[in-house]
Amino acid sequence: MDHFNHINYIVGVIRLIEAVDLKQQVIKWRRHLHMYPELSHQEHGTAQYIYNQLVTFPHLEVKRLTETSVCAFLKGTKKDNKGHTILLRADIDALPIEEETDLFFKSTNPGVMHACGHDAHPAMLLGAAKALAERGTDFCGEIRFVFQHAEEVTPGGAAQLVALGIVEHVDYAFALHVSPDYEVGQFAMKDGKFTAAADDFEIKIYGRGGHASTPEVAIDPLLIGSEIVVALQTIVSRKVPSTHAPVLTVAKFHCGTALNIIADTAELGGTIRSLDPTIRVDARKHLEKIATSIASMHGAKVEITWELGCPSVTNDTELTALSRRIAGEIVGDTGVKELPGPMFGTEDFADFSEVVPSSMQFIGVHNVEFGDAYPLHHPRFKIDEEALMYGVRYFENIARTLCP
């Protein structure tokens, strides 16, 4: 082996060792976060743990814009116009779910679980932050690492951080979300609408109670509610264009406590998921008109309350093309899949995509050896940790491309 080949061999060995070390560190971070999950707006320990890791990386400026989030800034020192300011985001909150996995590092917080990958997301972003910080500041542009709180609730943490200025002067924003629908070594991409907007509703019906033997002297809120539930489905089938139809689900119906008593009130609740901003408004108007009219016809009244959620995540076409290319370089072109259409779940990364060109994509985390792939928000949801480094490399390579 000549001198130069010997040097290259040593460099290669060192890089391999560094890669193995980083992988083990990312797994360690993820397991710690999984063991100590915290609900939205309660991520004090989670944020402090992430902060404690970030301050050990070189060249980072670490800030706490809120009590339960962490942001880190890596600024390049090259003075030319080739670089951009990019934002890389990971959400960190958990769900009110009792974990039912067999993991030795399962949740230690009763009734709280990372069932949506918000342990994997910050672990991957920490790995990218460490790798990028250790390359130094000899690059163009700026990289912002955002560990965001409260994605699972409305209003979410993204809107709060946007209001606090985290996207000022940002050119592009990126995020990944784990998906059990795809296997490790796969990414799933889509430009345009990626998720739906979500508006939750509650309808309280005020009737007049009575005895079940004489329903004619009562105003039965259960019967009225049943008519409303059925009629609301006409919003999707008859009130809006089929090409823009939202998803409307009534998921709650409470009425009565006895078998021979007609109650005074009934309560309905559900959600409308939509992609088109105009249809989003129209669907709410149709719901209010239908519920009010049916109740009035029976001599009852309704009270309707809304919790308006975040808008749709909209993926920029050019940034999604870049994401496809970067992902293809990591897993090969066959590992990059096209989503068949937008999902009707919601994601408050939408609040970033509303103000800066953005790209959010899925990263596969399922292993066929697990058996059935339990969905997000399931108490038995779990991921194959082999997927984590694919996410690290995605974030890292996005940054290296846009901040050369």
N, C-alpha and C positions, 0 to 999 in steps of 0.2 A: 504494500500500500504506500503510494507516494505521499509527500507532505500535505499537499492540498486535499487529496482524498481523505487523508487521516483527519484533517481539520473538519471537513464536511461531515464525516462520520460522527465525530464528537458533537458537532452542532446538532446533528439529527437526533442523537441519543438524548441530549439535553432537552430539546424541544419535546421529544416523546415523554420524558419524565415530567416535564412541566405540564403537558396535556393531561397525563394521568393524575397528577396532583390536583389540577384544577377540577377535573371531573369528580374526584373524591370530595373535594371541598364543596362543590355545588350540591352533591347528594347530601352531604352533612347539613348544609344550610336548609335544604328542602325538608329534611327529616325533623330538624329542630322546629321549623315553622309549622309543620304538620302536627307535631306533638302539642303545641301551645297555640291553638287557634283562638282568635278573638273576633267578636262580632263588629259590624260596621259602627264607626265612630267610637269604638272601644279598643282600637288597635295600639294601645300604649306600649305594651311589652313588645309587640311585633315591630313597631316603628323604632323602638330603642335598640332592639337586636340588629335591625338592618343598619341603623346609624352607626352602631359599634363596629360593624364590619367595614362600612364605607370609609370611616375615618382612618383605617389602617392602610388604605390604598394610596399610592402617591398621586400628587398633582390634583386631587379632587377638592373642590369647594363644596362642603356639605351644609345644607340648610334644612330647617324645619319650618315650612310655611304654615303648617297646622300642627296641632298637638299629636296627631296620629298619622302623619305622612312624613316622607323624607324625600328630598330632592338633592341631587349631586350634579355638579357642573365640571366638565372637563374642557378647558379652553386651549385651542391650538395657538402656537406662537409664530407660525409661518404668516408672512405679511403679503399674501396675494389674494386673488378673488376666486380661487378654485373651490374653496370650502363653503359649506352651508352650516346653518344652525339647525340641528335635528333634535327631536325629542323621542326618547325611547321609554315606553310606559309599561309598568306592571302593577296590577291591583293586589291588595294584601289582606282583605277582610274575609272572614269565614261565614258559615251559615248556621242557623239554629237547627242542626240535625244531629241526632245521636249516631255516632259512628258504629258500623257493624262489620268492619273489615277484620282480617286476621293479622294485620300488620303489627310487628313488635313495637313500632313507634306510633301507634294509633293515638288519637286525641286523648289528652289528659284532662280536658275541660269538659265535664259532663254536658251533653246536649248541644255541643258546638263542634263543628267539623269543617275541615277544608275539603268540601265535596265538589268544588268547582275549579280546582287547580290554582287557587290563589296562594298556594304554597310553592308550586312549581314556577309560576310566573316570576315572583321576586327572586327565586334561586337562580333562574336562568339570567335575569338581568344583572344580578350581583356578579355572576360569572363573567358576563360581557364587560361590566364596569371594571372588574379586576384586570382582565386581559387588556382592555383599551388603556387603562390608567398606567399600566406597567410598560406600555410601548412609549410612554413619554408624551411630550407636548409638541413634538416636531411634526405638526400637521396643520391643515387649514380648517378653520371653522370652529364649531362648538358642539359638544354633545351633552344633552341634559338627560339624566337618568331619573325618572319619576316613579317613586314607589307610592302609589295612590291608595288612599283609604276609601272605604264606604262605596264600593261599586254596587253592592247588592241592594241598596236602598235608594229611595227618592226623597229629597234631592241627593244626588250622588256626590262623591268626592271630586270627580272630574270637573264639574261645574264650579265647585268652590276653588279649585286650584287655578282654573282659567280666570276666574274673577280676581284672584290674587296675583295674576300676571305671569304665570309660568310659561305661557305661549308667546309672550312678547318677543318679537324679533325671530321667532321660530319659523323656519322655512317648511319643514316637513315633520310629521309625527308617525311613529310606527308602534305596533303592538302585536303580540301573539296571544292566542288563546288555545289551551289544550283541548283536544277533542278525542273522545273514546270511539268515535265513528271511523277513525283512521288509525292505521298501525304505525308503530315506531318506524321512522325512516320515511315518513310521508308528510307533506304539507298539502293543505287544501286552500285554493286561492279563488278569489272572485273580485272583479272590479265593480264599481257602481254600488248599489244598495247591498249591504252585507247583513244588516240586522233590521228589525222593525222598531218603530216607535211603540211605546206602551202607555196606555191610559187606563187606569183602574177605576172602577165605579162601584158605588154602593147605593142601593135603592131601598128606602124604608117606606113601607106601605102602611097607611093609617086607615084601618077599617072600623068595624064595630063588632065586638065580641058577643057571644051568646052561647046557648046550649046547642049541641049537635042535633038534637031532636027537632029544633025549630030554626033551621038555617034561614028561613024566609025573613026573620026579623033581625038578622045580623047582616053585616057587610063583611063578607069572608075575605080576609087579606091573602089567605093561602090560595084560594081560587083565582083571585086577581093576579097574584104573583105568578101562578102557573100560566095564565094567559100572556103575561108580559114576557116570560121566558121563551115561550113559543114564538111570539110575535117579533121578538128581537132578532130572530134568525132571518127575518125578511130583509134586514139591513144588508146582510151579506148576499142574499140571493136575489133581491129585487130593488134595492134602493141605490146601489152604486154599480158602476160598470164592472163586469166580471173580470176584466183585465187588471183592475185596481182593487179588487175586493179585499177588505181587511179580514182578520180572524177575530171573531167575537165568541167568547166563552163565558157562560154563567157558571161559576165554580162554587157558589155558596147560596144556600136557601134555608133560612131558619124561620120556623113558625110553630107556635104552640108547644104545650108541655103535657097535655092530657088527651085521651082518645075520645072524650065526649064533650070537649069544650072548643068552641071556635074562638081563636085568639083575637085580640084587638089589632095586633101589628104583625107584619112579616118583614124579613130583611133578605134582600138579594145582593149578590156581589159577584164581580167578574172583571174581565179585562178585554180591551180592544187593542189588537196589534195591527199596525198599518204601515205601509211603505210610502204612500203619497200624502204630502202635507195637506192638500185640499180635502182628500177623502178622510183624513184623520179628523178634521174639524166637522165635516158633514156627518160622519158616523156618530159623533157625540150629539149633534143636533137631532138626528133621527132617533137615537135612543131616548132622549128627553121627551120628544114629542110622543113616541109610542107609549112610554110608561105613563106619562101624564094623561093621555087620552083614554087609555084603558081604565086607569083608576077613576077618572072622572065619570066615565060611562057607568060605573058601578056605585058612584056616590062616595068614593074614597079619595084620599089625597096621597101624594108621594113626595118624598124629600130625596133629592139626588145629590150625591157628593162625588167629586172627582179627585183623583190624585194623578196629575198629569206627569208622565214620566219623560225620559230623555227621548230625543229624536232618533232617527235611523243613523247607524254608522254608514257613511258613504265613502267608499274607497276610490281614491284618485287613480285614473287609468294608467298614467305614466309610472306612478309609484308602485302600483300592483305589478306592472311589467318588470320593474326593477326587482320586486320581491320574488317573482317567478324565477328570474335569472339567478339571483343570489341563492334561492332555495335549491335550484337545479344544480348549482355548483357544489352544494353540500351533499345532497342525497341522490343526484342524478335526475335527468329529466323525467324518467318513469315514476319517480317518487313525488312529483308535483302534480296534484290532481286539481280538476276544476270543480268547484261547487256547482251542483245542478241549479241552484237558485238561492236567493237570500233566505236566511233562517228567520223565523218569527219570534225568536228570543230577543232579548234586549241587552244592550251593553252601553255603559255610559262613556266609553271611549268616543261615542257619538259627539259628546260635547267638545272634544278636541277636533274631530273631523268637520265640525261646523265652522271652525275658524281658521284651520290650516289644512293644506293638502295632506291626506293621511292614508295609511294602509294598515289594515288589521287582518290577519290571516290565521287559519287553524294550523296547529301542529299535532300530528298524530301521537297518541300515547298508549294505544292498546297493544297488548301482546296476546296472540291467539292462545298461548299457554294458560292465560288467565281464565279461559272459558268465555262465558257470556260477557259482553261489554256493557257494564252498567252505565247508565247515562249520567250526565252532570246532575248534581243535586240529589243523587241517590246515596243512601247510607252505606252502600257497599262499593261506591266508586273508588277506583284506584288507578294509578298510572304506572307504566314501566319507566323506571328512572333512566334507562338507556336513552330515552328521548331528550333528556335535559340538555345534553351537549349540542344536539342539533339546534336547539333554541339559542344557546349561547353563541354558536357560530353564526347563526342568522343575524342576530343583533350586532355582533362584532363586524361581520362583513358588510352589513348595511352602512355602519359607521365608517369603516375604512374606505368604502366606495364614495360616500358623499362628503367625507372629511379627509381627503387624501394627504 
